[in-house]
Amino acid sequence: MTSPTQSTVYIETYGCQMNVSDSELMLGKLEASGYRSVDAPESADVILVNTCAIREHAEQRVIGRLGEMKSKMKVGAVLGVTGCMAQRLGPQILERASHVSLVIGPDGYRSLPLLVENARRGARTSSTNFDLEEHYEDFTPRRFDKVKAWIPVQRGCDYRCTYCIVPTTRGPERSRKLDDVVRETRNIVDEGMSEVVLLGQTVNSYNDGTRDFADLLRAVGAVDGIRRLRFTSPHPNDFSDRVISAMAETDAVCEHVHLPMQSGSTRVLKRMLRRYTREKYFECVERLRSAIPRLSVTTDVIVGFPGETEEDFDETLSAVREVGFEDAFTFKFSLREGTPATRFPASETVSDETSSDRLARLIETVRAGVRDSNLRQLGQRREVLIEKEARRGGLLQGRTRDFKTVIVPGETTMIGSYATVELTGTTGSTFTGSFVRERASLPVAV
């Protein structure tokens, strides 16, 4: 068998930022064991597909992709499935796909090199036990992004919303020690990055036993060299006065909150077990905006939840207009085996036709609000962090502090630098801009 020092690995990631962070951890662990990362599955000795289970469509995409890889794998290569879908289905994946050798849940990555080597010797293994102490503190992630860094500060979730599979795939909530997060933040600065994103399923419920999310924001924001601090995704119930004060008083915290609403109907929210009402959600938004001027709020919304009526959906549309979201991720409800929503009567199922119609109307309502908001911002000047090349040649893509995407002309050497930009145009969702003063350089690790 080929020795690890000569072996290559390819990791393909689906799903949320937490999965991206987990892929960085896995790749770092394998590189520390002698593996070399490659950019295509065809040239890899080890292929890992890091998966999402939040919706049926996400799992179907992965199943299709596994089928594609079967014909592309080189002789002797092994294929593994990791992440939330691996946790949810476990050995079933090995039974369904004979070319898959390895199934590992989110708490099993410490044994990854050993499990991979066993797979390369012919073993087929499923490792899906939860480890409530595991935070991978001694791992050195291989970061994909050289401009901003994802830092997981919390794993799992205790809320158990009726539609959500996360408690099943990620286990109960547990938080990292604040000092470990600060240490990782300092390492990120040493690597040349100045923006961090704190990750958790309900990140603002963070508590390491002695310190809460307000303490964490202040501590990370105080690290010398951190210029922008973001977090995702919070829960409306966990924005205490302490947390909001920490956001307002910590200069690095950006003027943007992604605040999942899910529905604008109190009746539907109750059936979702979101634990807040329409009015309480509005109150949370108002408290945040009162404390943080020019705060941008984005959200998640689900349509077609079991029992959702046209009146409920109208309340969602009116909530979108009333809050004035700057953007929204919108979804049709996806029934997940193992969630409480499976116990709703079949008679309450909203047809796919109705759900599709509601989704289209929701998207149009969101886009109309975003378009109107963006038109009002033309001519304003904003600080932009240049993140990457845009899809069109000769252009770069950056972000404002309040999470607006701005396209500007420039050279790739500008990636990782900050600039003041005037917003000169908008497509309705993205801005174009022009530099108004010499950019302030910031070195980026390569």
C-alpha positions in Angstrom: 0.0 0.0 0.0 1.1 3.6 -0.7 2.6 5.2 2.4 0.8 8.2 3.9 3.7 10.5 3.0 2.9 9.8 -0.7 -0.9 9.9 -0.4 -3.3 12.5 -1.5 -6.7 13.6 -0.1 -9.7 15.5 -1.6 -12.5 16.9 0.6 -15.8 18.1 -0.8 -18.0 20.1 1.5 -21.8 20.5 1.5 -24.0 22.6 3.9 -23.3 25.3 6.5 -20.2 27.2 7.7 -19.9 24.6 10.5 -19.3 21.9 7.9 -16.7 24.1 6.2 -15.0 24.5 9.5 -15.1 20.7 10.1 -13.6 20.2 6.7 -10.7 22.5 7.6 -10.2 20.5 10.8 -10.2 17.1 8.9 -7.8 18.4 6.2 -5.5 19.8 8.9 -5.5 16.5 10.7 -4.7 14.5 7.6 -2.0 16.9 6.4 -0.4 16.5 9.9 -0.4 12.8 9.2 1.4 13.2 5.9 -1.4 13.5 3.4 -1.3 16.2 0.6 -4.4 18.0 -0.5 -5.5 17.9 -4.1 -8.2 19.8 -6.0 -10.0 17.0 -7.8 -11.3 13.6 -6.7 -9.9 11.9 -9.7 -6.3 12.4 -8.4 -7.0 11.5 -4.8 -6.1 8.4 -2.8 -8.7 9.4 -0.2 -12.0 11.1 -1.0 -14.1 12.5 1.8 -17.6 14.0 1.2 -18.5 16.2 4.2 -22.3 16.2 4.2 -25.4 18.1 5.3 -28.7 16.5 6.5 -30.8 19.6 7.1 -33.1 19.0 4.1 -33.9 16.0 1.9 -32.6 17.9 -1.2 -29.1 18.2 0.4 -28.9 14.5 1.0 -30.1 13.6 -2.5 -27.4 15.8 -3.9 -24.8 13.9 -1.9 -26.2 10.5 -3.0 -26.0 11.6 -6.6 -22.5 12.9 -6.1 -21.4 9.6 -4.5 -22.7 7.8 -7.6 -20.7 10.2 -9.9 -17.5 9.6 -7.9 -17.8 5.8 -8.3 -16.8 6.0 -11.9 -14.1 8.7 -11.4 -12.2 7.2 -8.5 -8.7 5.9 -9.4 -7.9 2.3 -8.7 -7.2 1.7 -5.0 -8.8 5.0 -3.8 -11.2 5.0 -0.9 -14.3 7.0 -0.5 -15.7 8.2 2.9 -18.8 10.1 3.9 -18.5 12.4 6.9 -20.7 15.0 8.7 -24.4 15.2 9.4 -25.7 12.8 6.8 -23.1 10.3 8.0 -24.3 10.8 11.5 -28.0 10.4 10.6 -27.7 7.3 8.4 -24.6 5.6 9.8 -24.1 2.1 8.5 -27.0 2.4 6.1 -24.7 4.3 3.8 -22.3 1.4 3.7 -25.2 -0.9 2.9 -26.5 1.3 0.1 -23.2 2.2 -1.5 -20.7 -0.6 -1.8 -18.0 1.8 -3.0 -18.1 3.8 0.2 -15.6 2.5 2.8 -15.9 4.9 5.6 -18.7 6.8 7.5 -17.8 9.3 10.2 -20.0 11.6 12.2 -19.0 15.1 13.4 -17.5 13.9 16.7 -15.3 11.2 15.1 -12.6 13.2 13.3 -9.9 12.6 16.0 -9.6 9.0 14.7 -9.7 10.0 11.1 -6.1 9.1 10.1 -6.4 5.6 11.7 -9.9 5.0 10.2 -8.7 6.1 6.7 -5.7 3.8 6.9 -7.9 0.9 8.0 -10.2 1.6 5.0 -7.2 1.6 2.7 -6.4 -1.9 4.0 -9.9 -3.0 3.1 -11.9 -2.4 6.3 -15.4 -0.8 6.0 -16.2 1.3 9.1 -18.9 3.4 10.6 -18.0 5.8 13.5 -21.0 7.8 14.7 -20.7 8.0 18.5 -21.2 11.4 20.2 -18.3 12.8 22.3 -19.6 15.6 24.5 -16.1 16.7 25.4 -14.8 17.0 21.9 -13.9 20.4 20.5 -10.7 19.4 18.6 -8.6 22.0 20.6 -5.3 20.4 19.5 -6.1 20.3 15.8 -4.5 22.8 13.5 -7.1 23.6 10.8 -6.1 23.9 7.1 -8.0 27.1 6.3 -9.5 27.4 2.9 -10.1 31.1 3.2 -7.1 33.4 3.6 -9.1 36.5 4.4 -11.5 35.5 7.2 -11.6 32.6 9.6 -14.4 30.4 10.9 -14.1 29.6 14.6 -16.5 27.0 16.1 -17.2 28.0 19.7 -20.2 25.7 20.3 -21.3 22.3 19.0 -24.8 20.8 19.1 -28.2 22.3 20.0 -30.7 21.9 22.9 -33.6 23.8 21.3 -35.2 20.9 19.4 -37.3 22.8 17.0 -39.9 20.4 15.6 -38.5 20.6 12.0 -34.8 20.4 12.8 -32.5 17.4 12.5 -29.5 19.1 14.1 -29.9 17.8 17.7 -29.9 14.3 16.1 -26.8 14.9 13.9 -24.8 17.2 16.2 -25.9 16.1 19.6 -26.6 18.3 22.7 -25.1 21.8 23.1 -21.7 22.3 24.5 -19.3 25.3 24.4 -15.6 25.6 24.1 -13.6 27.3 26.8 -13.3 31.1 26.2 -9.5 31.0 26.6 -9.2 28.4 23.9 -11.2 30.5 21.5 -9.0 33.6 22.2 -5.9 31.5 21.6 -7.2 30.4 18.2 -8.1 34.0 17.4 -4.5 35.1 18.1 -3.2 32.3 15.9 -5.5 33.6 13.1 -4.0 37.1 13.4 -0.5 35.6 13.2 -1.7 34.0 9.9 -2.5 37.4 8.5 -6.3 37.5 8.9 -8.3 40.3 10.6 -11.9 39.0 10.4 -13.3 36.1 12.4 -16.7 34.5 12.4 -17.8 32.7 15.6 -19.9 29.6 14.8 -22.5 27.8 16.8 -26.0 26.3 16.2 -27.4 28.9 18.6 -24.2 30.8 19.1 -25.4 33.4 21.4 -26.4 30.8 24.0 -22.7 30.2 24.4 -21.6 29.5 28.0 -18.4 27.7 29.0 -19.5 27.3 32.6 -18.2 30.6 33.9 -18.4 33.1 30.9 -21.2 33.8 28.5 -21.5 35.1 24.9 -21.1 38.7 26.0 -17.8 37.8 27.6 -16.7 36.0 24.5 -17.5 38.9 22.2 -15.5 41.3 24.4 -12.6 38.9 24.7 -12.3 38.1 21.0 -12.9 41.7 20.0 -10.0 42.8 22.2 -7.5 40.6 20.4 -4.9 42.9 18.8 -5.3 42.7 15.0 -8.9 41.7 14.9 -10.7 44.3 12.9 -14.0 42.5 12.1 -16.0 40.1 14.3 -19.1 38.3 13.1 -21.1 35.3 14.5 -23.7 32.9 13.2 -26.4 31.8 13.8 -28.0 33.3 17.0 -31.4 32.5 18.4 -33.8 35.4 19.2 -34.3 34.2 22.7 -30.6 34.5 23.7 -30.0 38.2 23.0 -29.7 39.3 26.6 -29.1 42.9 27.5 -25.5 41.8 28.3 -25.0 40.4 24.8 -26.5 43.4 23.1 -24.3 45.8 25.2 -21.2 43.8 24.3 -22.1 44.0 20.6 -22.6 47.8 20.8 -19.5 48.4 22.8 -17.0 46.1 21.0 -15.7 48.0 18.0 -14.8 44.9 16.0 -18.4 43.5 16.1 -19.9 44.2 12.7 -23.2 45.9 12.1 -24.9 42.8 10.9 -27.0 40.1 12.5 -28.3 37.0 10.8 -31.4 36.4 12.9 -33.5 33.3 11.8 -37.2 34.1 12.0 -38.6 31.0 10.2 -42.2 32.2 10.2 -44.0 35.5 10.8 -47.0 33.6 12.3 -47.2 33.1 16.0 -49.3 30.0 15.5 -46.7 28.4 13.2 -43.8 29.5 15.4 -45.5 27.7 18.3 -45.9 24.5 16.3 -42.2 24.8 15.2 -41.3 25.1 18.9 -39.3 28.3 18.3 -40.2 29.6 21.8 -41.0 33.1 20.7 -43.9 34.9 19.2 -44.1 37.2 16.2 -44.2 40.2 18.6 -41.2 38.9 20.6 -39.2 38.6 17.4 -40.0 42.2 16.4 -39.1 43.3 19.9 -35.7 41.6 19.6 -35.0 43.3 16.3 -35.9 46.7 17.8 -33.6 46.2 20.8 -30.7 45.3 18.5 -31.4 48.3 16.2 -31.8 50.7 19.1 -28.4 49.7 20.4 -26.5 49.4 17.1 -27.0 52.2 14.5 -27.3 51.1 10.8 -27.6 47.4 11.8 -28.3 45.1 8.9 -30.6 42.2 9.7 -30.9 39.0 7.5 -32.9 35.9 8.2 -34.1 32.4 7.4 -37.7 31.7 6.5 -39.5 28.3 5.9 -42.8 28.1 4.0 -45.1 25.1 3.8 -44.7 24.0 7.4 -47.4 21.4 8.3 -50.7 23.2 8.9 -49.5 26.6 7.6 -52.6 28.4 6.2 -52.7 31.2 3.7 -53.4 33.6 6.6 -50.2 32.3 8.3 -48.3 32.8 5.2 -49.7 36.4 4.8 -48.4 37.1 8.3 -44.9 35.9 7.2 -45.0 38.3 4.2 -46.1 41.2 6.4 -43.3 40.4 8.9 -40.7 40.5 6.1 -42.0 43.9 5.1 -42.2 45.2 8.6 -38.7 44.1 9.7 -37.1 45.2 6.4 -34.6 42.4 6.1 -31.5 43.1 4.0 -31.6 39.5 2.7 -33.2 36.1 3.5 -32.5 32.5 2.9 -35.8 31.0 2.0 -36.9 27.4 1.9 -39.7 25.0 1.4 -40.3 22.8 4.5 -38.5 19.5 4.2 -39.7 16.7 6.5 -36.8 14.9 8.2 -37.1 11.4 9.6 -36.5 11.5 13.4 -37.9 15.0 13.9 -41.1 15.8 15.9 -42.7 17.2 12.8 -43.1 13.6 11.5 -45.9 13.2 14.1 -48.1 15.9 12.6 -51.2 14.5 10.9 -50.8 13.8 7.2 -53.9 15.9 6.6 -51.9 19.0 7.6 -49.3 18.5 4.9 -49.0 21.5 2.6 -48.8 20.4 -1.0 -45.6 21.0 -3.0 -47.6 23.1 -5.5 -48.8 25.4 -2.7 -45.3 25.5 -1.0 -43.7 26.4 -4.3 -46.2 29.2 -5.0 -45.6 30.6 -1.5 -41.8 30.4 -1.9 -42.0 32.3 -5.1 -44.1 35.0 -3.5 -41.8 35.2 -0.5 -38.7 35.5 -2.6 -40.3 38.4 -4.6 -41.2 40.2 -1.4 -37.7 39.8 0.0 -36.1 40.9 -3.3 -38.4 44.0 -3.5 -37.4 45.1 -0.1 -33.7 44.5 -0.6 -33.9 46.4 -4.0 -35.5 49.4 -2.4 -33.1 49.4 0.5 -30.1 49.2 -1.8 -31.3 52.0 -4.1 -31.5 54.3 -1.0 -27.8 53.5 -0.2 -26.4 54.5 -3.6 -23.8 57.2 -3.2 -22.8 56.2 0.4 -19.2 55.4 1.3 -18.4 52.2 3.0 -15.3 50.3 4.3 -15.0 47.2 2.2 -12.8 44.1 2.9 -11.7 42.7 -0.5 -12.3 39.0 -0.2 -11.8 37.3 -3.6 -12.0 37.6 -7.4 -15.5 38.2 -8.7 -16.9 35.8 -11.3 -16.4 38.4 -14.0 -12.7 38.9 -15.0 -10.9 41.9 -13.8 -13.2 42.5 -10.9 -13.0 41.8 -7.2 -15.6 41.0 -4.6 -15.7 42.6 -1.1 -18.0 42.9 1.9 -19.0 45.9 3.9 -19.2 45.7 7.7 -23.0 45.3 7.4 -22.5 42.4 5.0 -23.3 44.0 1.7 -21.5 42.5 -1.3 -19.6 45.1 -3.4 -18.0 44.5 -6.8 -15.0 46.7 -7.6 -12.3 46.8 -10.3 -8.8 45.8 -9.1 -5.9 43.4 -9.1 -5.7 40.2 -7.1 -2.9 41.7 -5.0 -5.7 43.7 -3.3 -7.3 40.6 -1.8 -7.2 40.8 1.9 -7.0 44.6 2.0 -9.5 47.2 3.2 -10.7 50.2 1.1 -13.2 53.0 1.3 -15.6 52.5 -1.6 -18.5 54.6 -2.9 -21.6 52.6 -3.8 -22.2 53.5 -7.4 -24.8 51.0 -8.6 -26.8 47.9 -7.7 -28.3 44.9 -9.4 -30.9 44.7 -6.5 -28.8 42.3 -4.4 -25.2 43.3 -5.2 -23.5 46.7 -5.3 -20.9 48.0 -7.7 -18.4 50.5 -6.3 -15.4 52.7 -6.9 -12.5 53.5 -4.7 -12.5 56.9 -3.1 -9.1 56.9 -1.5 -5.9 54.8 -1.4 -6.6 51.4 0.1 -5.1 50.5 3.4 -3.1 47.3 2.9 -3.3 44.3 5.1 -0.9 41.4 4.5 -2.6 38.1 3.9 -0.9 34.7 4.6 -0.4 32.5 1.5 
